[in-house]
Amino acid sequence: MADGILFSGGIGTSVIAFEASKHKRITAITVGFEHGPAKDLDFARKMAGFLGIPHKVYIFSADEMVGAVNGVIAILKVFDPYGSAEQCSRVCGLKACKEDGNNQRHDWRCLG
């Protein structure tokens, strides 16, 4: 089972986090872009608090997003303006999970 979850605070990730937290202590991780509105951030903070789940927020720079775009295009072999944007935030979030886990335990896993 994962040690963390990419968490928007919406119904889907909240239900998954709630169910997972019954079996294991997990961390909710929310990502945002420094030059864009992080509309999920307030919802995520409130829901993580309500669920009693530790919550971490990672705000990514333009350079990190450009790197993520390049990585997503390389993996998918196509550029889709809508799908690629969603995948970029996922890549940045999973990178944050990995970096956070390397500071704690070698086997840290994140559900994305």
C-alpha positions in Angstrom: 0.0 0.0 0.0 1.1 3.5 -0.7 2.6 5.9 1.9 1.1 8.9 0.4 -1.6 10.1 -2.1 -1.7 13.0 -4.6 -4.6 14.8 -3.0 -6.9 17.5 -4.5 -9.4 17.5 -1.7 -12.1 16.5 -4.1 -14.5 13.6 -3.7 -12.4 11.0 -5.4 -9.1 11.6 -3.6 -10.8 12.2 -0.3 -12.7 8.9 -0.4 -9.4 7.1 -1.4 -7.5 8.8 1.4 -10.2 8.1 3.9 -10.3 4.4 3.1 -6.5 4.1 2.9 -6.0 5.9 6.3 -8.1 3.1 7.9 -5.3 0.7 7.2 -2.1 2.8 7.2 -0.9 6.2 8.1 -0.6 8.1 4.8 0.4 11.6 3.9 -1.8 13.8 1.5 0.3 15.7 -1.0 -1.1 18.6 -3.0 0.8 20.3 -5.8 0.5 23.7 -7.3 2.2 25.9 -9.9 3.8 29.1 -8.6 2.3 31.2 -11.5 -1.2 29.7 -11.5 -4.1 29.5 -9.2 -4.0 26.6 -6.8 -7.8 26.3 -6.5 -7.5 22.8 -5.0 -5.2 23.9 -2.2 -7.9 25.3 0.1 -10.1 22.2 -0.4 -7.2 19.9 0.1 -6.1 21.6 3.4 -9.7 21.5 4.7 -10.3 17.9 3.8 -6.9 16.7 5.1 -7.6 18.4 8.4 -11.1 16.9 8.5 -9.8 13.5 7.8 -6.9 13.9 10.3 -4.3 13.1 7.6 -0.9 14.8 7.5 -0.8 17.2 4.5 2.1 18.6 2.5 2.0 21.2 -0.2 4.6 21.5 -3.0 4.6 24.5 -5.2 6.6 24.0 -8.4 8.5 26.6 -10.5 8.1 27.3 -14.2 11.5 25.5 -14.8 10.2 22.4 -13.0 7.0 22.4 -15.1 8.9 22.8 -18.3 11.0 19.8 -17.3 7.8 17.9 -16.5 6.4 18.7 -20.0 9.5 17.4 -21.7 9.3 14.3 -19.6 5.6 13.7 -20.3 6.1 14.2 -24.1 9.0 11.8 -24.1 7.0 9.1 -22.3 3.7 9.6 -24.2 5.4 10.3 -27.6 2.7 13.0 -28.2 1.7 16.4 -27.0 -1.9 16.9 -25.9 -2.4 20.4 -24.5 -5.1 19.2 -22.1 -3.9 15.7 -21.1 -0.2 16.8 -20.9 -1.0 19.6 -18.4 -2.7 17.1 -16.1 0.2 14.6 -16.4 2.7 17.4 -15.7 1.2 18.1 -12.3 1.2 14.3 -11.6 4.8 14.0 -12.6 5.7 17.0 -10.3 3.7 15.5 -7.5 5.2 12.0 -7.8 8.7 13.7 -7.9 7.8 15.5 -4.6 6.7 12.1 -3.1 9.9 10.5 -4.1 12.0 13.4 -2.7 10.1 13.4 0.5 10.4 9.7 0.9 14.1 9.7 0.3 14.4 12.0 3.4 12.5 9.5 5.5 12.7 5.9 4.2 14.1 4.2 1.1 10.8 2.4 0.3 8.4 5.3 0.4 5.6 4.9 -2.2 2.9 7.3 -3.4 -0.4 6.7 -5.0 -0.8 9.1 -8.0 
